[in-house]
């Protein structure tokens, strides 16, 4: 069991928290807040989540600052405005319709740190500064272009300009992206084409590297938004600190089937290793869907694939600090929840409704991990 895991119950809500503390001033917290009183109206559920979060800041998370938040909503068109008005935290915020499958209307994932300085950059990216590094986060980027391909192209164009304004490039500094696609079965192809073409112009190819990513179904407040992006980059990072994960015994290169993202990425600092595992499903190293129509076997194969990626970063599930699980079919929730409760009783995670980019995949997960390191060749986090 992870000794730094805690489960805290509040009025109408509860929180699962993992803490990474290696004795330095930068502690890291991953928090998942869930609504327990699921029959409450939405406004009261949101209030329960925000009250739980604020109470944590006064107690277990005292001194920590939010780095990134994601709100999972059941009906963004009717709920997103209230989140925007109610949460004025100075950090990158992602708001997406991916209904929590526990029957509530809202859940919150929050990433926090101690000992950092945060603020909004002139570029519009949120900066988290400590030592030699500036961690640049962004959430809920979107536009109103004509289709998913044009929207995604504009998203990457705008993001690239923001990075340039911060003295960064997509190729050298971007570590992680999330792309939420409205009606993924219909619009994912346009997202893929735009990303492939834009990456090529930036020197991101199968012979260089891509970027860890999740491309998944998700709906924005405005139904005309077909592609929404969150992203994370690091200013001050050196190429030798960034490593890409392949697990070739279990997975193929994504370029084999026409897409352009890395299965995972890890970053080495003097005092810790950060691991970002992309959205991972039940696939083999030929790019084939494994165990079609069998949610149990797909979940086990997905876990095995993630485990292989973590092993390549010299990590295990013990080092994982948070997980997001995406299901295509609401009816699979109770079974998958039971499987996660049995295997990962001490991990913050959320299970949401979000179709994966191939209809045959019933379940997908992503995660982050962090591990204590002693590497004097690099700067501390």
FENURVEN-V980708 format. One record per residue. RES is the residue in one small letter. PHI is phi in degrees with one decimal (999 if undefined). PSI is psi in whole degrees, 0 to 359 (* if undefined). Layout:
# FENURVEN-V980708
res: (RES	RES)
phi: (PHI	PHI)
psi: (PSI	PSI)
This chain:
# FENURVEN-V980708
res: (x	x	x	x	x	x	x	x	x	x	x	x	x	x	x	x	x	x	x	x	x	x	x	x	x	x	x	x	x	x	x	x	x	x	x	x	x	x	x	x	x	x	x	x	x	x	x	x	x	x	x	x	x	x	x	x	x	x	x	x	x	x	x	x	x	x	x	x	x	x	x	x	x	x	x	x	x	x	x	x	x	x	x	x	x	x	x	x	x	x	x	x	x	x	x	x	x	x	x	x	x	x	x	x	x	x	x	x	x	x	x	x	x	x	x	x	x	x	x	x	x	x	x	x	x	x	x	x	x	x	x	x	x	x	x	x	x	x	x	x	x	x	x	x	x	x	x	x	x	x	x	x	x	x	x	x	x	x	x	x	x	x	x	x	x	x	x	x	x	x	x	x	x	x	x	x	x	x	x	x	x	x	x	x	x	x	x	x	x	x	x	x	x	x	x	x	x	x	x	x	x	x	x	x	x	x	x	x	x	x	x	x	x	x	x	x	x	x	x	x	x	x	x	x	x	x	x	x	x	x	x	x	x	x	x	x	x	x	x	x	x	x	x	x	x	x	x	x	x	x	x	x	x	x	x	x	x	x	x	x	x	x	x	x	x	x	x	x	x	x	x	x	x	x	x	x	x	x	x	x	x	x	x	x	x	x	x	x	x	x	x	x	x	x	x	x	x	x	x	x	x	x	x	x	x	x	x	x	x	x	x	x	x	x	x	x	x	x	x	x	x	x	x	x	x	x	x	x	x	x	x	x	x	x	x	x	x	x	x	x	x	x	x	x	x	x	x	x	x	x	x	x	x	x	x	x	x	x	x	x	x	x	x	x	x	x	x	x	x	x	x	x	x	x	x	x	x	x	x	x	x)
phi: (999	-77.5	-67.2	-101.0	-99.9	-141.2	-119.4	-124.5	-104.0	-118.1	-71.4	72.1	-152.0	-143.8	-131.9	-107.6	-130.8	-115.5	-128.4	-104.2	-136.5	-104.7	90.7	-92.2	-74.4	-97.4	-89.3	-120.2	-124.3	-115.8	-127.3	-117.3	-107.0	-119.1	-84.4	-94.8	-90.4	-75.7	-91.2	-70.0	-62.0	-55.3	-57.2	-75.9	-66.2	-60.5	-60.5	-63.7	-64.7	-67.4	-63.6	-62.2	-61.1	-65.8	-66.6	-62.4	-63.7	-91.0	-131.1	-59.3	-106.9	-58.7	91.4	-88.5	-120.7	-68.2	-103.8	-155.7	-129.9	-132.5	-96.5	-100.0	-115.4	-88.7	-155.4	-59.0	-57.5	-105.3	-122.5	-62.9	-54.7	-68.0	-62.7	-60.4	-74.8	-87.1	-106.8	-106.7	-55.6	-86.4	-154.2	-67.9	-124.6	-109.8	-126.3	-144.9	-82.6	-143.2	-58.8	-60.0	-89.8	-83.3	96.2	-87.3	-96.9	-155.7	-140.8	-131.4	-105.3	-135.2	-110.5	-130.4	-141.8	-103.7	72.3	-120.3	-108.5	-124.3	176.4	-87.8	-80.2	-61.6	-70.4	100.1	-82.3	-94.4	-100.5	-122.3	-112.1	-158.4	59.9	-84.3	-117.2	-120.8	-91.3	-111.4	-113.2	-149.3	-139.1	64.3	-67.4	-161.2	-151.9	-118.2	-64.6	-68.0	-149.8	-65.3	-67.2	-65.7	-60.6	-67.3	-61.6	-65.6	-58.1	-70.1	-60.3	-64.8	-62.6	-60.9	-66.6	-62.6	-63.1	-59.8	-64.4	-96.0	75.8	-122.5	-133.3	-60.5	-64.7	-93.1	-123.6	-76.3	-106.8	-152.7	-132.1	-129.1	-121.0	-103.2	-115.5	-70.1	56.7	-61.5	-63.2	-92.5	-105.5	-65.4	-57.4	-65.1	-61.3	-62.2	-60.3	-64.4	-64.7	-55.8	-66.9	-68.0	-58.7	-59.8	-67.7	-100.7	78.4	-97.7	-136.8	-62.8	-89.9	-110.4	-165.8	-112.8	-131.4	-57.1	-157.9	-121.6	-115.5	-149.7	-65.5	-173.3	-117.5	-88.5	-58.7	-92.5	-64.6	-78.0	-82.3	-100.7	-146.2	-124.1	-128.5	-113.2	-154.2	-146.1	-136.4	-127.7	-87.0	97.8	-78.1	-108.0	-54.8	-71.2	-84.0	-102.4	-131.5	-111.7	-107.5	-126.1	44.2	-65.1	-69.6	-117.4	-133.9	-101.4	-70.3	-63.1	-64.0	-60.8	-117.5	87.3	-117.5	-136.6	-147.7	-89.3	-65.2	-174.7	-141.8	-128.1	-120.0	-100.8	-119.2	-62.8	-115.3	-162.8	-120.5	-102.6	-122.5	-118.8	-96.1	-67.4	-54.1	-128.1	-125.8	-86.8	-136.1	-108.6	-82.3	-108.1	82.2	-93.5	-68.1	-98.4	60.7	-54.7	68.8	-117.9	-65.4	-67.5	-67.8	-64.3	-64.4	-64.0	-66.8	-59.1	-58.2	-63.0	-63.9	-63.4	-61.1	-65.5	-66.4	-61.8	-61.3	-64.7	-94.9	58.5	-127.2	-133.1	-61.8	-61.5	-88.1	-71.5	-109.4	-160.4	-142.5	-118.4	-116.4	-113.4	-117.3	-82.1	-121.6	-52.8	-66.1	-87.2	-61.3	-57.9	-68.0	-66.3	-58.1	-61.2	-65.0	-68.9	-61.6	-72.7	-86.5	-126.4	-71.1	-120.5	-125.7	-70.4	-150.5	-137.2	-113.9	-128.3	-85.1	-165.1	-60.2	-81.5	-68.9	-116.3	-55.7	-72.5	-86.3	-91.5	-149.3	-144.8	-139.9	-132.9	-161.2	-122.4	-136.9	-143.7	-138.0	-66.8	-134.2	-130.9	-134.0	-66.8	-70.8	-116.8	-77.1	-68.9	-56.9)
psi: (146	113	342	24	140	148	122	132	131	183	115	3	165	160	137	130	133	145	129	118	106	19	357	179	343	97	149	136	136	127	132	119	127	147	129	328	81	350	358	151	161	313	322	329	316	317	320	319	313	323	318	315	314	324	323	319	336	352	261	328	23	129	351	151	141	135	318	140	145	125	125	119	154	340	82	324	326	357	332	319	318	325	313	320	328	329	104	20	140	75	170	130	130	129	120	144	100	93	128	132	8	3	359	172	348	144	157	128	130	135	124	157	156	159	21	159	134	156	166	127	163	331	344	351	152	129	136	111	134	130	230	357	146	113	123	114	151	145	149	28	135	168	181	32	174	327	178	328	312	320	316	321	316	322	313	324	312	317	319	320	322	317	316	322	335	11	25	171	160	315	318	336	338	130	325	139	157	131	118	123	119	122	72	327	329	320	355	325	318	321	315	314	315	316	314	312	317	317	319	320	339	11	17	106	176	338	349	267	165	206	136	138	157	126	116	160	137	143	135	173	317	121	346	348	115	344	123	143	139	152	164	130	163	119	135	356	149	150	322	349	345	129	147	145	137	322	61	342	338	332	154	173	138	332	340	330	29	12	169	81	159	148	330	162	141	150	128	132	176	327	354	163	129	133	130	110	124	169	123	134	193	90	155	185	10	3	14	143	130	138	57	136	9	99	326	310	325	320	317	318	321	313	317	318	316	319	321	321	317	319	323	336	14	39	168	181	339	333	352	135	340	156	140	128	130	128	143	326	120	325	345	356	308	319	312	321	316	319	318	321	323	317	326	63	347	34	135	124	163	143	123	162	116	106	141	166	343	129	332	345	122	338	145	151	156	163	166	149	155	140	140	135	158	95	91	353	340	167	153	157	*)
